[in-house]
Amino acid sequence: MEIVSKFTVGSEEGISDLIAIIDASVYTLHKGFVSDDDIKKYSNEIDPRKMINDLNNLSNQLIMTYADQKPVGYSIIKSGSVYPGMAEGKRATEISFVMLPDFNIPEVRESHWKKCRSAISFTDVIWINMLAHDPLLEFLKETGFSSVAEAKAEPFQLPSFIMEMQLHKN
């Protein structure tokens, strides 16, 4: 399997690949917790133009991972984003870390994480709001994230954890 993780611009093709992963991952992560109708409604409300505008903001970056040229994972990196209660005086970066279940294997996760890590080396703290039942939670702990608070995750307000990793001390 050929695995490629790369920065992707907010173009129609990049957004199309991103939405394909969002649709599949939202269904997989929320089935059994939220009705199928609510999941469909959420998926139908995704606005590609808004996503392109958000990704073309200079504070945001999109990293996509492909396995045999098929989109299988993504991260959106948001510089300067903080969570409520975060210590002041730190440069913070929020990330998402999403992988399709069939590709949640060490080689794909490592490729994706390596690309993410290279993009966030400038920050003091990386943080993520991760669903409590997300299978990637354990991987994030193994890479050095620790849970700092219980929370609720969008879009359905399900139980989650704010996880953070300290990169640099101020």
PyMOL commands that set and color helices and strands:
alter all, ss='L'
color gray80, all
select helices_A, chain A and resi 12-30+36-44+48-55+101-103+106-119+137-143
alter helices_A, ss='H'
color red, helices_A
select strands_A, chain A and resi 3-8+60-67+70-79+92-95+98-99+125-131+146-153+158-166
alter strands_A, ss='S'
color yellow, strands_A
deselect
rebuild
show_as cartoon
